Amino acid sequence: MMAFEFKHFNELSNLELYDLLQLRAEIFVVEQTCIYNDLDGLDKVATHLIVENDNKIIATSRLLKLR
């Protein structure tokens, strides 16, 4: 069963943060060969959408306010 959850940076556990960063690296750096600094400081101000299936994170998105 899929679950959707929204969390602010300070609500993420160490394990969740690690899993989010690992997934983003797999998708953007490895699969899309998009080499850039993913740790850009925006995680701290973003709301994170986390999608889990069978207790495994399968998708994530950072939601940011327009400046």
PDB file of N, CA, C and O in Angstrom:
ATOM      1  N   MET A   1       0.839  -1.187   0.000  1.00  0.00           N
ATOM      2  CA  MET A   1       0.000   0.000   0.000  1.00  0.00           C
ATOM      3  C   MET A   1       0.876   1.239   0.000  1.00  0.00           C
ATOM      4  O   MET A   1       1.812   1.352   0.792  1.00  0.00           O
ATOM      5  N   MET A   2       0.565   2.166  -0.894  1.00  0.00           N
ATOM      6  CA  MET A   2       1.340   3.396  -0.973  1.00  0.00           C
ATOM      7  C   MET A   2       0.862   4.399   0.072  1.00  0.00           C
ATOM      8  O   MET A   2      -0.328   4.508   0.366  1.00  0.00           O
ATOM      9  N   ALA A   3       1.830   5.126   0.620  1.00  0.00           N
ATOM     10  CA  ALA A   3       1.531   6.170   1.601  1.00  0.00           C
ATOM     11  C   ALA A   3       2.216   7.458   1.165  1.00  0.00           C
ATOM     12  O   ALA A   3       3.357   7.439   0.702  1.00  0.00           O
ATOM     13  N   PHE A   4       1.512   8.576   1.317  1.00  0.00           N
ATOM     14  CA  PHE A   4       2.036   9.897   0.985  1.00  0.00           C
ATOM     15  C   PHE A   4       2.153  10.691   2.277  1.00  0.00           C
ATOM     16  O   PHE A   4       1.246  10.688   3.109  1.00  0.00           O
ATOM     17  N   GLU A   5       3.282  11.370   2.432  1.00  0.00           N
ATOM     18  CA  GLU A   5       3.499  12.125   3.662  1.00  0.00           C
ATOM     19  C   GLU A   5       4.267  13.404   3.337  1.00  0.00           C
ATOM     20  O   GLU A   5       5.168  13.405   2.498  1.00  0.00           O
ATOM     21  N   PHE A   6       3.900  14.480   4.006  1.00  0.00           N
ATOM     22  CA  PHE A   6       4.600  15.756   3.875  1.00  0.00           C
ATOM     23  C   PHE A   6       5.344  16.014   5.173  1.00  0.00           C
ATOM     24  O   PHE A   6       4.779  15.882   6.258  1.00  0.00           O
ATOM     25  N   LYS A   7       6.635  16.387   5.056  1.00  0.00           N
ATOM     26  CA  LYS A   7       7.432  16.696   6.247  1.00  0.00           C
ATOM     27  C   LYS A   7       8.342  17.881   5.968  1.00  0.00           C
ATOM     28  O   LYS A   7       8.830  18.068   4.853  1.00  0.00           O
ATOM     29  N   HIS A   8       8.557  18.674   7.004  1.00  0.00           N
ATOM     30  CA  HIS A   8       9.570  19.722   6.944  1.00  0.00           C
ATOM     31  C   HIS A   8      10.916  19.089   7.294  1.00  0.00           C
ATOM     32  O   HIS A   8      10.972  18.007   7.878  1.00  0.00           O
ATOM     33  N   PHE A   9      11.982  19.767   6.935  1.00  0.00           N
ATOM     34  CA  PHE A   9      13.337  19.238   7.117  1.00  0.00           C
ATOM     35  C   PHE A   9      13.584  18.752   8.543  1.00  0.00           C
ATOM     36  O   PHE A   9      14.140  17.673   8.748  1.00  0.00           O
ATOM     37  N   ASN A  10      13.171  19.550   9.525  1.00  0.00           N
ATOM     38  CA  ASN A  10      13.442  19.178  10.924  1.00  0.00           C
ATOM     39  C   ASN A  10      12.590  18.012  11.413  1.00  0.00           C
ATOM     40  O   ASN A  10      12.810  17.505  12.514  1.00  0.00           O
ATOM     41  N   GLU A  11      11.624  17.583  10.612  1.00  0.00           N
ATOM     42  CA  GLU A  11      10.796  16.432  10.969  1.00  0.00           C
ATOM     43  C   GLU A  11      11.330  15.121  10.388  1.00  0.00           C
ATOM     44  O   GLU A  11      10.872  14.042  10.765  1.00  0.00           O
ATOM     45  N   LEU A  12      12.287  15.214   9.483  1.00  0.00           N
ATOM     46  CA  LEU A  12      12.854  14.012   8.864  1.00  0.00           C
ATOM     47  C   LEU A  12      13.792  13.307   9.839  1.00  0.00           C
ATOM     48  O   LEU A  12      14.606  13.947  10.505  1.00  0.00           O
ATOM     49  N   SER A  13      13.672  12.008   9.914  1.00  0.00           N
ATOM     50  CA  SER A  13      14.635  11.245  10.715  1.00  0.00           C
ATOM     51  C   SER A  13      15.939  11.137   9.936  1.00  0.00           C
ATOM     52  O   SER A  13      15.968  11.396   8.733  1.00  0.00           O
ATOM     53  N   ASN A  14      17.001  10.761  10.604  1.00  0.00           N
ATOM     54  CA  ASN A  14      18.282  10.567   9.922  1.00  0.00           C
ATOM     55  C   ASN A  14      18.156   9.541   8.806  1.00  0.00           C
ATOM     56  O   ASN A  14      18.700   9.729   7.717  1.00  0.00           O
ATOM     57  N   LEU A  15      17.443   8.462   9.076  1.00  0.00           N
ATOM     58  CA  LEU A  15      17.257   7.405   8.089  1.00  0.00           C
ATOM     59  C   LEU A  15      16.448   7.903   6.888  1.00  0.00           C
ATOM     60  O   LEU A  15      16.787   7.598   5.745  1.00  0.00           O
ATOM     61  N   GLU A  16      15.385   8.667   7.143  1.00  0.00           N
ATOM     62  CA  GLU A  16      14.585   9.213   6.039  1.00  0.00           C
ATOM     63  C   GLU A  16      15.416  10.147   5.167  1.00  0.00           C
ATOM     64  O   GLU A  16      15.359  10.069   3.940  1.00  0.00           O
ATOM     65  N   LEU A  17      16.187  11.032   5.798  1.00  0.00           N
ATOM     66  CA  LEU A  17      17.027  11.956   5.043  1.00  0.00           C
ATOM     67  C   LEU A  17      18.041  11.193   4.200  1.00  0.00           C
ATOM     68  O   LEU A  17      18.237  11.515   3.028  1.00  0.00           O
ATOM     69  N   TYR A  18      18.675  10.201   4.774  1.00  0.00           N
ATOM     70  CA  TYR A  18      19.641   9.381   4.038  1.00  0.00           C
ATOM     71  C   TYR A  18      18.967   8.722   2.838  1.00  0.00           C
ATOM     72  O   TYR A  18      19.500   8.752   1.729  1.00  0.00           O
ATOM     73  N   ASP A  19      17.797   8.128   3.060  1.00  0.00           N
ATOM     74  CA  ASP A  19      17.088   7.447   1.975  1.00  0.00           C
ATOM     75  C   ASP A  19      16.656   8.416   0.875  1.00  0.00           C
ATOM     76  O   ASP A  19      16.712   8.073  -0.306  1.00  0.00           O
ATOM     77  N   LEU A  20      16.228   9.621   1.250  1.00  0.00           N
ATOM     78  CA  LEU A  20      15.848  10.632   0.260  1.00  0.00           C
ATOM     79  C   LEU A  20      17.044  11.038  -0.588  1.00  0.00           C
ATOM     80  O   LEU A  20      16.951  11.105  -1.814  1.00  0.00           O
ATOM     81  N   LEU A  21      18.165  11.308   0.066  1.00  0.00           N
ATOM     82  CA  LEU A  21      19.361  11.715  -0.668  1.00  0.00           C
ATOM     83  C   LEU A  21      19.885  10.594  -1.553  1.00  0.00           C
ATOM     84  O   LEU A  21      20.354  10.845  -2.663  1.00  0.00           O
ATOM     85  N   GLN A  22      19.809   9.366  -1.070  1.00  0.00           N
ATOM     86  CA  GLN A  22      20.253   8.218  -1.858  1.00  0.00           C
ATOM     87  C   GLN A  22      19.377   8.058  -3.108  1.00  0.00           C
ATOM     88  O   GLN A  22      19.895   7.824  -4.200  1.00  0.00           O
ATOM     89  N   LEU A  23      18.069   8.183  -2.952  1.00  0.00           N
ATOM     90  CA  LEU A  23      17.157   8.065  -4.084  1.00  0.00           C
ATOM     91  C   LEU A  23      17.407   9.165  -5.102  1.00  0.00           C
ATOM     92  O   LEU A  23      17.445   8.900  -6.304  1.00  0.00           O
ATOM     93  N   ARG A  24      17.577  10.399  -4.636  1.00  0.00           N
ATOM     94  CA  ARG A  24      17.834  11.508  -5.557  1.00  0.00           C
ATOM     95  C   ARG A  24      19.138  11.310  -6.304  1.00  0.00           C
ATOM     96  O   ARG A  24      19.216  11.607  -7.496  1.00  0.00           O
ATOM     97  N   ALA A  25      20.162  10.815  -5.629  1.00  0.00           N
ATOM     98  CA  ALA A  25      21.442  10.551  -6.306  1.00  0.00           C
ATOM     99  C   ALA A  25      21.278   9.467  -7.362  1.00  0.00           C
ATOM    100  O   ALA A  25      21.816   9.586  -8.463  1.00  0.00           O
ATOM    101  N   GLU A  26      20.543   8.417  -7.039  1.00  0.00           N
ATOM    102  CA  GLU A  26      20.321   7.331  -8.007  1.00  0.00           C
ATOM    103  C   GLU A  26      19.608   7.844  -9.257  1.00  0.00           C
ATOM    104  O   GLU A  26      19.972   7.479 -10.375  1.00  0.00           O
ATOM    105  N   ILE A  27      18.603   8.681  -9.072  1.00  0.00           N
ATOM    106  CA  ILE A  27      17.802   9.160 -10.200  1.00  0.00           C
ATOM    107  C   ILE A  27      18.539  10.237 -10.995  1.00  0.00           C
ATOM    108  O   ILE A  27      18.710  10.104 -12.207  1.00  0.00           O
ATOM    109  N   PHE A  28      18.970  11.290 -10.329  1.00  0.00           N
ATOM    110  CA  PHE A  28      19.502  12.432 -11.057  1.00  0.00           C
ATOM    111  C   PHE A  28      20.955  12.242 -11.494  1.00  0.00           C
ATOM    112  O   PHE A  28      21.303  12.553 -12.633  1.00  0.00           O
ATOM    113  N   VAL A  29      21.781  11.748 -10.624  1.00  0.00           N
ATOM    114  CA  VAL A  29      23.203  11.634 -10.955  1.00  0.00           C
ATOM    115  C   VAL A  29      23.473  10.393 -11.790  1.00  0.00           C
ATOM    116  O   VAL A  29      24.146  10.477 -12.817  1.00  0.00           O
ATOM    117  N   VAL A  30      22.961   9.249 -11.369  1.00  0.00           N
ATOM    118  CA  VAL A  30      23.265   7.990 -12.049  1.00  0.00           C
ATOM    119  C   VAL A  30      22.420   7.813 -13.307  1.00  0.00           C
ATOM    120  O   VAL A  30      22.962   7.701 -14.406  1.00  0.00           O
ATOM    121  N   GLU A  31      21.086   7.787 -13.152  1.00  0.00           N
ATOM    122  CA  GLU A  31      20.217   7.495 -14.293  1.00  0.00           C
ATOM    123  C   GLU A  31      20.176   8.623 -15.314  1.00  0.00           C
ATOM    124  O   GLU A  31      20.169   8.360 -16.517  1.00  0.00           O
ATOM    125  N   GLN A  32      20.149   9.862 -14.866  1.00  0.00           N
ATOM    126  CA  GLN A  32      20.015  10.984 -15.797  1.00  0.00           C
ATOM    127  C   GLN A  32      21.353  11.664 -16.084  1.00  0.00           C
ATOM    128  O   GLN A  32      21.406  12.662 -16.803  1.00  0.00           O
ATOM    129  N   THR A  33      22.412  11.129 -15.532  1.00  0.00           N
ATOM    130  CA  THR A  33      23.771  11.697 -15.683  1.00  0.00           C
ATOM    131  C   THR A  33      23.755  13.224 -15.574  1.00  0.00           C
ATOM    132  O   THR A  33      24.350  13.929 -16.390  1.00  0.00           O
ATOM    133  N   CYS A  34      23.074  13.703 -14.567  1.00  0.00           N
ATOM    134  CA  CYS A  34      22.976  15.140 -14.294  1.00  0.00           C
ATOM    135  C   CYS A  34      23.868  15.431 -13.090  1.00  0.00           C
ATOM    136  O   CYS A  34      23.432  15.351 -11.942  1.00  0.00           O
ATOM    137  N   ILE A  35      25.100  15.765 -13.369  1.00  0.00           N
ATOM    138  CA  ILE A  35      26.076  15.964 -12.298  1.00  0.00           C
ATOM    139  C   ILE A  35      26.003  17.411 -11.807  1.00  0.00           C
ATOM    140  O   ILE A  35      26.346  18.347 -12.530  1.00  0.00           O
ATOM    141  N   TYR A  36      25.553  17.568 -10.576  1.00  0.00           N
ATOM    142  CA  TYR A  36      25.465  18.876  -9.951  1.00  0.00           C
ATOM    143  C   TYR A  36      25.456  18.681  -8.446  1.00  0.00           C
ATOM    144  O   TYR A  36      25.293  17.562  -7.958  1.00  0.00           O
ATOM    145  N   ASN A  37      25.630  19.760  -7.720  1.00  0.00           N
ATOM    146  CA  ASN A  37      25.639  19.691  -6.266  1.00  0.00           C
ATOM    147  C   ASN A  37      24.200  19.652  -5.758  1.00  0.00           C
ATOM    148  O   ASN A  37      23.527  20.682  -5.710  1.00  0.00           O
ATOM    149  N   ASP A  38      23.734  18.478  -5.383  1.00  0.00           N
ATOM    150  CA  ASP A  38      22.364  18.325  -4.899  1.00  0.00           C
ATOM    151  C   ASP A  38      22.169  18.943  -3.518  1.00  0.00           C
ATOM    152  O   ASP A  38      21.055  19.339  -3.176  1.00  0.00           O
ATOM    153  N   LEU A  39      23.207  19.029  -2.736  1.00  0.00           N
ATOM    154  CA  LEU A  39      23.116  19.623  -1.400  1.00  0.00           C
ATOM    155  C   LEU A  39      23.262  21.139  -1.539  1.00  0.00           C
ATOM    156  O   LEU A  39      24.329  21.708  -1.311  1.00  0.00           O
ATOM    157  N   ASP A  40      22.156  21.768  -1.920  1.00  0.00           N
ATOM    158  CA  ASP A  40      22.153  23.186  -2.275  1.00  0.00           C
ATOM    159  C   ASP A  40      21.548  24.093  -1.205  1.00  0.00           C
ATOM    160  O   ASP A  40      21.366  25.290  -1.430  1.00  0.00           O
ATOM    161  N   GLY A  41      21.238  23.523  -0.046  1.00  0.00           N
ATOM    162  CA  GLY A  41      20.665  24.317   1.036  1.00  0.00           C
ATOM    163  C   GLY A  41      19.151  24.423   0.989  1.00  0.00           C
ATOM    164  O   GLY A  41      18.541  24.884   1.954  1.00  0.00           O
ATOM    165  N   LEU A  42      18.531  24.010  -0.103  1.00  0.00           N
ATOM    166  CA  LEU A  42      17.082  24.148  -0.230  1.00  0.00           C
ATOM    167  C   LEU A  42      16.310  23.104   0.568  1.00  0.00           C
ATOM    168  O   LEU A  42      15.133  23.306   0.866  1.00  0.00           O
ATOM    169  N   ASP A  43      16.952  21.995   0.917  1.00  0.00           N
ATOM    170  CA  ASP A  43      16.261  20.982   1.726  1.00  0.00           C
ATOM    171  C   ASP A  43      15.809  21.563   3.058  1.00  0.00           C
ATOM    172  O   ASP A  43      14.771  21.171   3.589  1.00  0.00           O
ATOM    173  N   LYS A  44      16.579  22.488   3.593  1.00  0.00           N
ATOM    174  CA  LYS A  44      16.277  23.057   4.908  1.00  0.00           C
ATOM    175  C   LYS A  44      15.009  23.899   4.911  1.00  0.00           C
ATOM    176  O   LYS A  44      14.357  24.026   5.947  1.00  0.00           O
ATOM    177  N   VAL A  45      14.646  24.481   3.755  1.00  0.00           N
ATOM    178  CA  VAL A  45      13.469  25.353   3.689  1.00  0.00           C
ATOM    179  C   VAL A  45      12.318  24.713   2.922  1.00  0.00           C
ATOM    180  O   VAL A  45      11.251  25.316   2.797  1.00  0.00           O
ATOM    181  N   ALA A  46      12.515  23.520   2.415  1.00  0.00           N
ATOM    182  CA  ALA A  46      11.488  22.844   1.611  1.00  0.00           C
ATOM    183  C   ALA A  46      10.539  22.023   2.480  1.00  0.00           C
ATOM    184  O   ALA A  46      10.864  21.622   3.598  1.00  0.00           O
ATOM    185  N   THR A  47       9.368  21.795   1.927  1.00  0.00           N
ATOM    186  CA  THR A  47       8.482  20.762   2.446  1.00  0.00           C
ATOM    187  C   THR A  47       8.733  19.547   1.571  1.00  0.00           C
ATOM    188  O   THR A  47       8.739  19.648   0.344  1.00  0.00           O
ATOM    189  N   HIS A  48       8.937  18.419   2.191  1.00  0.00           N
ATOM    190  CA  HIS A  48       9.300  17.205   1.463  1.00  0.00           C
ATOM    191  C   HIS A  48       8.091  16.293   1.338  1.00  0.00           C
ATOM    192  O   HIS A  48       7.476  15.908   2.332  1.00  0.00           O
ATOM    193  N   LEU A  49       7.759  15.954   0.089  1.00  0.00           N
ATOM    194  CA  LEU A  49       6.734  14.953  -0.165  1.00  0.00           C
ATOM    195  C   LEU A  49       7.447  13.613  -0.261  1.00  0.00           C
ATOM    196  O   LEU A  49       8.373  13.452  -1.056  1.00  0.00           O
ATOM    197  N   ILE A  50       7.021  12.666   0.537  1.00  0.00           N
ATOM    198  CA  ILE A  50       7.631  11.339   0.565  1.00  0.00           C
ATOM    199  C   ILE A  50       6.551  10.326   0.206  1.00  0.00           C
ATOM    200  O   ILE A  50       5.473  10.308   0.799  1.00  0.00           O
ATOM    201  N   VAL A  51       6.860   9.487  -0.771  1.00  0.00           N
ATOM    202  CA  VAL A  51       5.941   8.425  -1.174  1.00  0.00           C
ATOM    203  C   VAL A  51       6.603   7.098  -0.829  1.00  0.00           C
ATOM    204  O   VAL A  51       7.717   6.809  -1.266  1.00  0.00           O
ATOM    205  N   GLU A  52       5.896   6.300  -0.040  1.00  0.00           N
ATOM    206  CA  GLU A  52       6.424   4.997   0.379  1.00  0.00           C
ATOM    207  C   GLU A  52       5.514   3.887  -0.118  1.00  0.00           C
ATOM    208  O   GLU A  52       4.298   4.055  -0.213  1.00  0.00           O
ATOM    209  N   ASN A  53       6.118   2.756  -0.431  1.00  0.00           N
ATOM    210  CA  ASN A  53       5.386   1.541  -0.769  1.00  0.00           C
ATOM    211  C   ASN A  53       6.058   0.401  -0.022  1.00  0.00           C
ATOM    212  O   ASN A  53       7.260   0.179  -0.169  1.00  0.00           O
ATOM    213  N   ASP A  54       5.292  -0.313   0.770  1.00  0.00           N
ATOM    214  CA  ASP A  54       5.838  -1.393   1.598  1.00  0.00           C
ATOM    215  C   ASP A  54       7.015  -0.910   2.445  1.00  0.00           C
ATOM    216  O   ASP A  54       8.045  -1.579   2.533  1.00  0.00           O
ATOM    217  N   ASN A  55       6.849   0.273   3.074  1.00  0.00           N
ATOM    218  CA  ASN A  55       7.850   0.878   3.968  1.00  0.00           C
ATOM    219  C   ASN A  55       9.165   1.217   3.287  1.00  0.00           C
ATOM    220  O   ASN A  55      10.193   1.327   3.956  1.00  0.00           O
ATOM    221  N   LYS A  56       9.153   1.388   1.960  1.00  0.00           N
ATOM    222  CA  LYS A  56      10.344   1.812   1.225  1.00  0.00           C
ATOM    223  C   LYS A  56      10.013   3.091   0.465  1.00  0.00           C
ATOM    224  O   LYS A  56       8.982   3.171  -0.203  1.00  0.00           O
ATOM    225  N   ILE A  57      10.892   4.098   0.567  1.00  0.00           N
ATOM    226  CA  ILE A  57      10.671   5.345  -0.150  1.00  0.00           C
ATOM    227  C   ILE A  57      10.887   5.081  -1.636  1.00  0.00           C
ATOM    228  O   ILE A  57      11.955   4.637  -2.057  1.00  0.00           O
ATOM    229  N   ILE A  58       9.829   5.369  -2.435  1.00  0.00           N
ATOM    230  CA  ILE A  58       9.920   5.127  -3.875  1.00  0.00           C
ATOM    231  C   ILE A  58       9.886   6.423  -4.685  1.00  0.00           C
ATOM    232  O   ILE A  58      10.175   6.418  -5.881  1.00  0.00           O
ATOM    233  N   ALA A  59       9.530   7.536  -4.028  1.00  0.00           N
ATOM    234  CA  ALA A  59       9.495   8.825  -4.716  1.00  0.00           C
ATOM    235  C   ALA A  59       9.579   9.941  -3.691  1.00  0.00           C
ATOM    236  O   ALA A  59       9.183   9.786  -2.536  1.00  0.00           O
ATOM    237  N   THR A  60      10.107  11.073  -4.145  1.00  0.00           N
ATOM    238  CA  THR A  60      10.219  12.222  -3.269  1.00  0.00           C
ATOM    239  C   THR A  60      10.201  13.492  -4.104  1.00  0.00           C
ATOM    240  O   THR A  60      10.558  13.478  -5.282  1.00  0.00           O
ATOM    241  N   SER A  61       9.790  14.570  -3.497  1.00  0.00           N
ATOM    242  CA  SER A  61       9.787  15.863  -4.163  1.00  0.00           C
ATOM    243  C   SER A  61      10.000  16.939  -3.110  1.00  0.00           C
ATOM    244  O   SER A  61       9.499  16.841  -1.990  1.00  0.00           O
ATOM    245  N   ARG A  62      10.751  17.964  -3.487  1.00  0.00           N
ATOM    246  CA  ARG A  62      10.914  19.121  -2.613  1.00  0.00           C
ATOM    247  C   ARG A  62       9.960  20.194  -3.085  1.00  0.00           C
ATOM    248  O   ARG A  62       9.967  20.568  -4.258  1.00  0.00           O
ATOM    249  N   LEU A  63       9.143  20.688  -2.178  1.00  0.00           N
ATOM    250  CA  LEU A  63       8.203  21.758  -2.502  1.00  0.00           C
ATOM    251  C   LEU A  63       8.739  23.043  -1.891  1.00  0.00           C
ATOM    252  O   LEU A  63       8.996  23.117  -0.689  1.00  0.00           O
ATOM    253  N   LEU A  64       8.903  24.057  -2.741  1.00  0.00           N
ATOM    254  CA  LEU A  64       9.499  25.326  -2.311  1.00  0.00           C
ATOM    255  C   LEU A  64       8.555  26.484  -2.572  1.00  0.00           C
ATOM    256  O   LEU A  64       7.801  26.469  -3.545  1.00  0.00           O
ATOM    257  N   LYS A  65       8.594  27.484  -1.710  1.00  0.00           N
ATOM    258  CA  LYS A  65       7.826  28.699  -1.921  1.00  0.00           C
ATOM    259  C   LYS A  65       8.489  29.510  -3.029  1.00  0.00           C
ATOM    260  O   LYS A  65       9.715  29.547  -3.138  1.00  0.00           O
ATOM    261  N   LEU A  66       7.668  30.155  -3.847  1.00  0.00           N
ATOM    262  CA  LEU A  66       8.212  31.056  -4.855  1.00  0.00           C
ATOM    263  C   LEU A  66       8.796  32.266  -4.154  1.00  0.00           C
ATOM    264  O   LEU A  66       8.253  32.747  -3.160  1.00  0.00           O
ATOM    265  N   ARG A  67       9.877  32.739  -4.666  1.00  0.00           N
ATOM    266  CA  ARG A  67      10.515  33.914  -4.054  1.00  0.00           C
ATOM    267  C   ARG A  67      10.051  35.170  -4.697  1.00  0.00           C
ATOM    268  O   ARG A  67      10.482  36.257  -4.311  1.00  0.00           O
TER     269      ARG A  67
END
